[in-house]
């Protein structure tokens, strides 16, 4: 399967997750991605050992780097930098999440590369953007996306500790924006013949993810309160626990529409005339009492029984609260196409799919993540050069 980006050449100079993740999506979609790595390799190769595996048994690295080709270049040397420039000269896209100051020292800043290659799409993922007093600051996603954006504080339940981010959440979110902006710039180039700088940042991605809250604050000058389960003003948007301890969310955003359906499901239709719950306002005022009564009702049956009851009511919208183990056993997860088979020298592997499908040109990962420097000789031959003696062995 070729994919919609077949024939597009991407040179990636990325580390950890955000940059490699964006290039990994482009690789899944058919692009030829050449990953430049230092002699020690992308530090994300250490995720395997950090998680109790090995360098060669590294699900985190596999997700973001499958389908790429790896070349080892020592960019501290003239030869390494010359080879990088030669690769970029033949590329459609240069994608990086290295800090701009370091790129400038290597002669790989966007001003230099776009002046030399005006057709190039230069894609830069940063922590905080290109301007401002802290533009040059180091930032992982837990700093810029999670903490600085306001997300962690907005998700904190009053009186509790700050919630912890799961690994790579911000990185994978910004990677999707990175792949999208590259695709848009490539489309623009078909009309103008010109490349351009396209950028995104973990901070901007974080505040966009939190856009409901942030835009209310920008436009109205108000801060939305953090929801507390026991006093949620709309009982049809809340999480509950069934009698077997399994949890579920009701997700009826239109309270007046979903309230009668919920009452039919729980056999409390008489509450339609209960003065405590007549309108959205009364239900909000009496939320603590209402949620407590619903908790008692839901505790009378296991979740599987409630699932059958809910599914019989078209206007009861709900979802199970899955653990990762639950997710892997969820029939809908598999039916959605979320798992793909990735070929490898040691056999096929099941992995998580990238979150986009193309009906016209189906896509599929082409091979496992490359070993460090696996394609160095191959790529040098494509440049018309033999494997240089001072290049590290793969």
Secondary structure, DSSP 8 states (H G I E B T S, - for coil): ---TTTT-EEEEE--TTHHHHHHHHHHHTT-EEEEEE-TT--GGGGHHHHTTSBTTB-HHHHHHHBT-EEEE--TTSHHHHHHHHHHHHT-SEEEE-S-HHHHHHTT-SHHHHHHH-TT-EEEEEESS-SSSTTTTS---HIIIIIITTSHHHHT--TTS------TTHHHHHHHHHHHHHHHHHHHHHHHHS--EEEEEEHHHHHHHHTHHHHHHHHHH--------GGG-S-TTEEEEE-TTS-EEEEE--SHHHHHHHHHHHTT-GGGGG-GGGSSHHHHHHTHHHHHHHHHHHHTTS-HHHHHHHHHTSTT--EEE---HHHHHT-HHHHHTT-EEEE--TT--EEEE--S---SSS-----S-B--TTTTHHHHHHHTT----TTS---
